């Protein structure tokens, strides 16, 4: 991805005049500073490439690092693999040590390949190496967060939520610092990463700081593993109520009970993101007043704050889709653990359970997008003093509901056909994120962009909602859910 973005940037901004225009427009926008980090050295192709990779480099790649850590520690421990391994003549720290080596080696290899790719597309070798090292170390820092979370929490899902919450908190702090152009860029590791400036004033201290922090997190994970029992966590789970509530007598109530904690995390994140980005609208207006070319560049010359609302709604839609796919992953866990088979041994039918699961996930998506839109519009309204911005924020987020449901329903269909294939839904989400955030940079053709359900929605509120496309997406989501129900009734259940 880093190499592809850099190659496209080299093609788009191959002359100094184009790079100067970029620096005066997107490079001067507080909205993109909040998303991508501060803009440095935009007179170079490498500087623009670093800026364009910003969102993926600060949010998506660290999340991958967290996934690598948790999936190689808590997941095997939950499934019993670690217990089998430690029953042989190996030390109790051997599985964690192996996971540390595998993750570190994988990230290091990815960094080497990224550095080589940057050199191949024509960037200076020294600067390319520093940038690749910085990316790898940032991912390793968040892998360290994942390793620590896996020792603190008892289950993989709780570990993911704790680590991702920490990552999101760091991202939001950095977004506020950079969006408001504060001087406290040292407040988070993501701020350190931006200060490497590989294609300009080259600094060594951020690289050393990131390396030291990743080592500290990994050492802490080893220490925590020595002080807990296998299968346990440092955080003890509280005992449940002595009697089940009436809500747990229905499949929907049971599914809600098992998903409400993660739903609360997604809701809190969407509210924080919406308010934080909305509050930057005033700075956007002030910048446009001094640089009218920026509004034209963003396609919102009459109301520049709408461009920020459109970007915020897109991010919230991607987050809601991730929540939906996480819900599908929870369904996979219910089947593999045998709890689904036990539930279906009662009067609950497969279709009833599937309809309940689809309804719970759809309602959670609806709630996150509506409340996220309210927060986005509310933050914008507070910043610019226009109450109408609240409506714009809600409409922009609600417009994405059909597309998000299509992504969730596609993941659900994969689960009902073959549980092991459910993770392929994340591939479709990743592609949707690439199209939404890097489509212009990568110069993707329209026919390829249309493979993303989000692309059919349009840039609301900069553009009017595409009602026909929304109706078609809604119908497609319903068809996918119906096909999933049919597939579930035609296969055997699988569990460990």
Legacy VTK file of the C-alpha trace (Angstrom):
# vtk DataFile Version 3.0
C-alpha trace
ASCII
DATASET POLYDATA
POINTS 496 float
0.000 0.000 0.000
2.788 2.439 0.888
4.559 1.722 -2.387
1.365 2.044 -4.444
0.489 5.394 -2.869
4.011 6.696 -3.412
3.998 5.642 -7.066
0.687 7.438 -7.618
1.939 10.554 -5.828
5.069 10.584 -7.997
2.844 10.509 -11.078
0.336 13.110 -9.859
2.809 15.624 -8.443
5.778 15.283 -10.754
6.506 19.018 -11.024
7.166 21.696 -8.376
4.075 23.723 -9.320
1.757 20.793 -8.605
3.442 20.171 -5.268
3.163 23.850 -4.355
-0.576 23.805 -5.119
-0.952 20.701 -2.966
0.861 22.402 -0.092
-1.443 25.436 -0.319
-4.642 23.357 -0.401
-4.737 19.939 1.249
-1.431 20.530 2.974
-2.865 23.610 4.693
-6.172 22.047 5.762
-6.776 21.447 9.493
-9.219 18.709 8.499
-6.514 16.685 6.770
-4.009 17.525 9.507
-6.422 15.974 11.976
-6.828 12.877 9.805
-3.323 12.390 8.437
-1.044 14.175 10.869
0.979 17.357 10.311
2.200 18.147 6.816
5.967 18.378 6.445
8.229 18.677 3.412
5.406 18.866 0.864
7.856 20.251 -1.697
9.051 16.653 -2.124
7.279 13.593 -3.500
8.209 11.692 -0.362
6.688 14.326 1.916
3.382 14.205 0.039
3.444 10.395 0.092
3.934 10.397 3.877
0.995 12.787 4.217
-1.262 10.739 1.935
-0.468 7.495 3.749
-1.160 9.300 7.029
-4.590 7.920 7.917
-3.673 4.325 7.080
-0.312 4.727 8.733
-1.796 6.100 11.951
-4.992 4.096 12.306
-5.174 1.036 10.072
-1.584 -0.237 10.250
-1.407 -0.016 14.070
-4.730 -1.882 14.244
-3.135 -4.636 12.168
-0.284 -4.736 14.676
-2.776 -5.173 17.519
-4.509 -7.965 15.622
-1.211 -9.773 15.063
-0.431 -9.656 18.782
-3.811 -10.746 20.134
-4.384 -13.414 17.481
-1.095 -15.095 18.400
-1.537 -14.969 22.166
-5.092 -14.894 23.483
-6.679 -16.730 20.564
-4.491 -19.855 20.934
-4.891 -19.690 24.704
-8.690 -19.601 24.428
-8.750 -22.523 22.000
-6.560 -24.698 24.244
-3.540 -24.781 21.934
-1.269 -23.091 24.480
-2.277 -25.599 27.152
-1.323 -28.485 24.866
2.023 -26.900 24.011
2.958 -26.104 27.607
2.070 -29.666 28.641
5.242 -30.734 26.818
8.814 -29.918 27.819
8.716 -26.185 27.129
8.752 -23.204 29.462
5.603 -21.318 30.355
6.916 -18.248 28.513
7.753 -20.162 25.326
4.407 -19.511 23.546
4.586 -15.785 24.293
8.232 -15.670 23.257
7.395 -17.376 19.974
4.560 -14.914 19.370
6.878 -11.971 20.050
9.430 -13.283 17.560
6.845 -14.042 14.862
5.147 -10.651 15.118
8.423 -8.730 15.291
9.808 -10.661 12.337
6.662 -10.159 10.264
6.589 -6.424 10.915
10.316 -6.099 10.217
9.929 -7.956 6.917
7.035 -5.703 5.925
9.180 -2.678 6.755
12.025 -3.948 4.587
9.678 -4.573 1.659
8.148 -1.105 2.052
11.587 0.506 2.078
12.652 -1.398 -1.027
9.405 -0.436 -2.751
9.987 3.251 -2.031
13.478 3.052 -3.507
12.126 1.280 -6.589
9.671 4.115 -7.294
12.512 6.629 -7.142
12.751 7.982 -3.590
16.135 8.487 -1.866
17.352 5.272 -0.179
18.232 6.888 3.155
14.910 8.693 3.500
13.022 5.602 2.360
14.759 3.498 4.996
13.952 5.993 7.769
10.293 6.134 6.770
10.004 2.335 6.562
11.697 1.963 9.952
9.308 4.524 11.433
6.231 2.704 10.124
7.513 -0.651 11.378
8.268 0.742 14.833
4.859 2.418 15.090
3.214 -0.920 14.270
5.435 -2.674 16.832
4.461 -0.164 19.522
0.815 -1.033 18.977
1.646 -4.727 18.800
3.165 -4.211 22.234
-0.104 -2.648 23.371
-1.875 -5.744 22.050
0.504 -8.083 23.881
-0.078 -6.226 27.156
-3.857 -6.193 26.665
-3.778 -9.949 26.026
-2.214 -10.461 29.455
-4.608 -8.110 31.232
-7.878 -9.412 29.788
-9.184 -12.944 29.990
-10.635 -13.228 26.480
-9.527 -12.268 22.984
-12.505 -10.006 22.376
-11.868 -8.022 25.559
-8.178 -7.818 24.644
-9.022 -6.426 21.226
-11.383 -3.843 22.708
-8.873 -2.692 25.330
-6.004 -2.387 22.853
-8.099 -0.734 20.143
-9.542 1.690 22.688
-6.019 2.686 23.686
-5.087 3.130 20.030
-8.170 5.212 19.303
-7.515 7.387 22.353
-3.992 8.081 21.102
-5.300 8.826 17.622
-7.945 11.243 18.907
-5.445 13.070 21.127
-3.089 13.397 18.176
-5.932 14.535 15.891
-6.896 17.321 18.290
-3.270 18.385 18.771
-2.550 18.462 15.036
-5.943 19.799 13.947
-5.665 22.737 16.357
-1.932 23.129 15.593
-0.921 22.763 19.235
2.720 22.399 20.239
2.238 19.190 22.258
2.986 16.814 19.384
5.033 14.716 21.836
1.853 13.657 23.680
1.452 10.332 21.810
3.671 7.859 19.938
1.800 8.863 16.781
3.092 12.384 17.313
6.633 11.014 17.631
6.208 9.193 14.336
5.312 12.423 12.524
8.440 14.091 13.890
10.739 11.637 12.089
10.335 13.770 8.934
12.248 11.305 6.750
12.230 13.503 3.625
13.189 16.751 5.325
14.848 17.592 8.626
15.800 14.061 9.592
15.530 13.327 13.304
16.796 10.281 15.163
15.133 10.732 18.559
11.602 9.723 17.408
12.963 6.440 16.035
14.815 5.720 19.271
11.758 6.658 21.349
9.450 4.361 19.355
11.941 1.490 19.573
12.307 1.960 23.322
8.548 2.122 23.900
7.898 -1.037 21.877
10.571 -2.844 23.907
9.006 -1.615 27.156
5.555 -2.868 26.162
6.881 -6.283 25.165
8.910 -6.606 28.358
5.820 -5.633 30.347
3.811 -8.336 28.561
6.413 -10.946 29.545
6.376 -9.754 33.150
2.574 -9.861 33.309
2.534 -13.379 31.841
4.781 -14.552 34.670
2.268 -13.317 37.245
-0.950 -14.865 35.940
-2.328 -18.351 35.467
-2.953 -19.929 32.097
-6.404 -18.982 30.846
-6.751 -16.148 33.363
-6.233 -12.421 33.135
-5.090 -9.756 35.540
-8.564 -8.239 35.353
-11.003 -10.566 37.062
-14.421 -10.964 35.497
-17.251 -10.098 37.822
-19.803 -12.717 38.755
-23.091 -12.625 36.917
-26.514 -12.205 38.453
-27.798 -15.259 40.366
-30.794 -15.457 38.027
-31.112 -14.652 34.346
-33.311 -11.751 33.324
-36.395 -12.285 31.200
-34.608 -10.702 28.235
-32.197 -13.640 28.072
-35.055 -15.988 27.269
-35.012 -14.810 23.640
-32.193 -15.215 21.085
-32.115 -11.455 20.505
-31.749 -10.775 24.221
-28.913 -13.264 24.530
-27.099 -11.813 21.519
-27.496 -8.298 22.886
-26.156 -9.429 26.264
-22.981 -10.786 24.691
-22.403 -7.804 22.390
-23.390 -4.815 24.503
-19.938 -4.174 25.958
-18.272 -3.958 22.546
-21.224 -1.934 21.244
-20.664 0.536 24.072
-17.040 0.898 23.020
-17.969 1.569 19.405
-20.622 4.059 20.475
-18.199 5.961 22.699
-15.623 6.032 19.908
-18.133 7.343 17.353
-19.281 10.091 19.712
-15.719 11.160 20.485
-14.760 11.108 16.809
-17.838 13.044 15.730
-17.465 15.824 18.276
-13.700 16.101 17.806
-13.848 16.440 14.033
-16.881 18.720 14.113
-15.080 21.182 16.375
-12.466 21.724 13.654
-15.063 23.309 11.354
-14.303 26.834 12.587
-10.618 26.441 11.718
-11.632 25.149 8.297
-13.776 28.218 7.664
-10.999 30.558 8.784
-8.494 28.839 6.506
-10.840 28.978 3.519
-11.344 32.704 4.082
-7.610 33.222 3.603
-7.202 30.544 0.916
-10.303 30.268 -1.339
-8.514 27.728 -3.552
-8.804 25.195 -0.736
-12.616 25.247 -0.805
-12.622 24.739 -4.571
-10.129 21.899 -4.201
-12.386 20.181 -1.644
-15.485 20.658 -3.814
-17.370 22.690 -1.204
-16.816 26.326 -2.133
-20.164 27.518 -0.738
-20.019 25.685 2.616
-16.494 24.397 3.376
-17.588 22.851 6.670
-19.661 20.370 4.653
-16.461 18.845 3.277
-15.376 18.085 6.827
-18.808 16.622 7.607
-18.564 14.382 4.530
-15.158 13.058 5.580
-16.315 12.524 9.156
-19.404 10.627 7.994
-17.251 8.370 5.814
-15.016 7.466 8.753
-18.037 6.808 10.966
-19.511 4.561 8.262
-16.287 2.552 8.074
-16.300 2.227 11.864
-19.926 1.062 11.858
-19.088 -1.528 9.195
-16.179 -2.759 11.317
-18.562 -3.093 14.262
-20.979 -5.108 12.114
-18.218 -7.461 10.973
-17.049 -7.821 14.551
-20.612 -8.866 15.360
-20.386 -11.505 12.637
-17.141 -12.695 14.201
-18.992 -13.057 17.486
-21.496 -15.337 15.744
-18.590 -17.469 14.552
-17.399 -17.713 18.146
-20.857 -18.737 19.334
-20.855 -21.629 16.866
-17.288 -22.755 17.466
-17.724 -22.743 21.249
-20.774 -24.990 21.012
-23.124 -22.438 22.584
-25.094 -22.109 19.361
-25.682 -25.867 19.210
-26.898 -25.815 22.813
-29.268 -22.944 22.049
-30.660 -24.634 18.948
-31.344 -27.750 21.014
-34.198 -25.749 22.564
-37.259 -24.459 20.744
-35.195 -21.823 18.954
-34.934 -22.521 15.234
-31.978 -21.629 13.051
-33.981 -19.047 11.125
-35.208 -17.453 14.334
-31.667 -17.207 15.656
-30.346 -15.836 12.356
-33.111 -13.230 12.124
-32.402 -12.174 15.701
-28.679 -11.876 15.014
-29.246 -9.815 11.863
-31.683 -7.545 13.701
-29.338 -6.912 16.634
-26.411 -6.071 14.346
-28.574 -3.824 12.147
-29.944 -1.919 15.142
-26.440 -1.426 16.518
-25.314 -0.046 13.151
-28.305 2.282 13.062
-27.629 3.546 16.594
-23.918 4.166 16.014
-24.474 6.073 12.776
-27.359 8.175 14.086
-25.591 9.090 17.322
-22.278 9.555 15.527
-23.987 11.872 13.053
-25.559 13.779 15.928
-22.144 14.191 17.560
-20.546 15.226 14.263
-23.272 17.751 13.528
-23.321 18.957 17.119
-19.577 19.572 17.144
-19.825 21.457 13.855
-22.763 23.517 15.121
-20.843 24.495 18.257
-17.837 25.488 16.154
-19.595 27.631 13.529
-22.765 28.613 15.387
-25.147 27.098 12.832
-27.824 24.753 14.288
-28.507 23.429 10.791
-25.174 21.618 10.910
-26.738 19.084 13.291
-29.181 17.988 10.600
-26.406 17.839 8.000
-24.325 15.571 10.221
-27.196 13.177 10.893
-28.268 13.055 7.231
-24.692 12.415 6.081
-24.280 9.447 8.435
-27.762 8.013 7.912
-27.144 8.014 4.151
-24.465 5.363 4.704
-26.723 2.928 6.582
-27.697 0.820 3.507
-24.066 0.536 2.361
-22.880 -0.449 5.841
-25.630 -3.058 6.094
-24.495 -4.527 2.770
-20.969 -4.941 4.149
-22.279 -6.563 7.326
-24.712 -8.794 5.432
-21.944 -9.918 3.069
-19.854 -10.973 6.053
-22.893 -12.722 7.515
-23.501 -14.648 4.306
-19.894 -15.825 4.292
-20.356 -17.045 7.875
-23.498 -19.009 7.079
-21.849 -20.656 4.085
-18.530 -21.433 5.783
-17.592 -20.006 9.218
-13.903 -20.010 8.339
-14.656 -17.667 5.421
-16.278 -14.989 7.576
-13.004 -13.074 7.879
-13.138 -12.376 4.128
-15.731 -9.733 4.928
-12.855 -7.668 6.304
-11.252 -7.747 2.870
-14.311 -6.021 1.409
-14.222 -3.466 4.226
-10.513 -2.841 3.656
-11.189 -2.265 -0.026
-14.002 0.144 0.821
-11.627 2.067 3.084
-8.974 2.226 0.370
-11.492 3.543 -2.158
-12.936 6.098 0.256
-9.655 7.424 1.616
-7.080 6.784 -1.106
-9.142 6.400 -4.266
-8.114 9.763 -5.710
-4.476 9.352 -4.731
-4.273 5.881 -6.297
-6.175 7.125 -9.383
-8.557 4.184 -9.204
-10.925 3.938 -12.189
-14.646 4.367 -11.614
-15.419 0.745 -12.493
-13.085 -0.440 -9.737
-14.400 2.053 -7.192
-17.936 0.810 -7.732
-16.958 -2.453 -6.030
-17.179 -0.532 -2.759
-20.756 -0.170 -1.456
-19.821 3.157 0.152
-18.909 4.612 -3.232
-22.558 4.516 -4.341
-23.668 6.826 -1.529
-21.886 9.969 -2.713
-20.272 12.746 -0.665
-23.197 13.745 1.521
-23.807 16.622 2.442
-21.546 18.139 -0.243
-23.707 16.212 -2.717
-27.371 15.281 -2.425
-28.141 11.747 -1.154
-28.431 9.149 -3.923
-31.892 7.801 -3.126
-31.997 5.267 -5.966
-28.627 3.848 -4.959
-29.711 3.703 -1.311
-32.840 1.764 -2.257
-30.791 -0.681 -4.329
-28.289 -1.167 -1.511
-31.105 -1.753 0.984
-32.621 -4.396 -1.276
-29.221 -6.040 -1.693
-28.711 -6.151 2.082
-32.095 -7.844 2.539
-31.298 -10.397 -0.176
-27.944 -11.191 1.423
-29.597 -11.739 4.810
-32.235 -14.021 3.259
-29.550 -15.972 1.419
-27.643 -16.301 4.687
-30.674 -17.739 6.445
-31.140 -20.280 3.667
-27.461 -21.262 3.755
-27.518 -21.703 7.532
-30.370 -24.211 7.321
-28.480 -26.293 4.754
-25.194 -26.984 6.545
-24.015 -28.722 9.687
-22.861 -26.780 12.711
-19.148 -26.814 13.489
-17.538 -26.394 16.873
-14.213 -27.112 18.532
LINES 1 497
496 0 1 2 3 4 5 6 7 8 9 10 11 12 13 14 15 16 17 18 19 20 21 22 23 24 25 26 27 28 29 30 31 32 33 34 35 36 37 38 39 40 41 42 43 44 45 46 47 48 49 50 51 52 53 54 55 56 57 58 59 60 61 62 63 64 65 66 67 68 69 70 71 72 73 74 75 76 77 78 79 80 81 82 83 84 85 86 87 88 89 90 91 92 93 94 95 96 97 98 99 100 101 102 103 104 105 106 107 108 109 110 111 112 113 114 115 116 117 118 119 120 121 122 123 124 125 126 127 128 129 130 131 132 133 134 135 136 137 138 139 140 141 142 143 144 145 146 147 148 149 150 151 152 153 154 155 156 157 158 159 160 161 162 163 164 165 166 167 168 169 170 171 172 173 174 175 176 177 178 179 180 181 182 183 184 185 186 187 188 189 190 191 192 193 194 195 196 197 198 199 200 201 202 203 204 205 206 207 208 209 210 211 212 213 214 215 216 217 218 219 220 221 222 223 224 225 226 227 228 229 230 231 232 233 234 235 236 237 238 239 240 241 242 243 244 245 246 247 248 249 250 251 252 253 254 255 256 257 258 259 260 261 262 263 264 265 266 267 268 269 270 271 272 273 274 275 276 277 278 279 280 281 282 283 284 285 286 287 288 289 290 291 292 293 294 295 296 297 298 299 300 301 302 303 304 305 306 307 308 309 310 311 312 313 314 315 316 317 318 319 320 321 322 323 324 325 326 327 328 329 330 331 332 333 334 335 336 337 338 339 340 341 342 343 344 345 346 347 348 349 350 351 352 353 354 355 356 357 358 359 360 361 362 363 364 365 366 367 368 369 370 371 372 373 374 375 376 377 378 379 380 381 382 383 384 385 386 387 388 389 390 391 392 393 394 395 396 397 398 399 400 401 402 403 404 405 406 407 408 409 410 411 412 413 414 415 416 417 418 419 420 421 422 423 424 425 426 427 428 429 430 431 432 433 434 435 436 437 438 439 440 441 442 443 444 445 446 447 448 449 450 451 452 453 454 455 456 457 458 459 460 461 462 463 464 465 466 467 468 469 470 471 472 473 474 475 476 477 478 479 480 481 482 483 484 485 486 487 488 489 490 491 492 493 494 495
